[in-house]
């Protein structure tokens, strides 16, 4: 396994609670391209925070044990959220669950998010748990490719979290909610059709 001592030591520290992102993911990839081998750069570029909708793992999993474990967690999270939502809406599960082994930390995270007071709090819980899981995976990895893969995932998580804007979320929710009310056939409190 290749070690990238110099490049790793030049990267700014990341913190989940930071209000600013010290480096964009694209800048990180640009800098990495100057130091990494072609194979390692390919792995880093394909390391995504999300797995495809079909639940398949990207090919980059074969180059990184950390990515394989992380994608199993992500699949477990998505499957458990789908299971909980389908159960609540009394829908069939088969259509939404993707093949894969259960990942208990991911199941716990999904259940916590599902019980959150509002969608914003649920997303924050998922992001915090995702962050902690990646940090746990990268423990005892220093200056190697796995530490760079984890760094790239954490940068993507910070960028995602930075896009959460409460006011825009509330506005979008209200627009969708009003559209549903306008098109729904329902009775008001007096029992009359609206």
Secondary structure, DSSP 8 states (H G I E B T S, - for coil): --B-HHHHHHS----TT-SS-SS-HHHHHHHHTTTS-HHHHHHHHH--SS--TT----GGGGG-HHHHHHHHHHHHHHHHHHHHHHHHHT--STTT--S----HHHHHHHHHHHTSSSHHHHHHHHHHHHHHHHHHHHTT--SBHHHHHHHHHHHHHHHHHHT--HHHHHHHHHHHHHHHHHH---B-TTS-B-
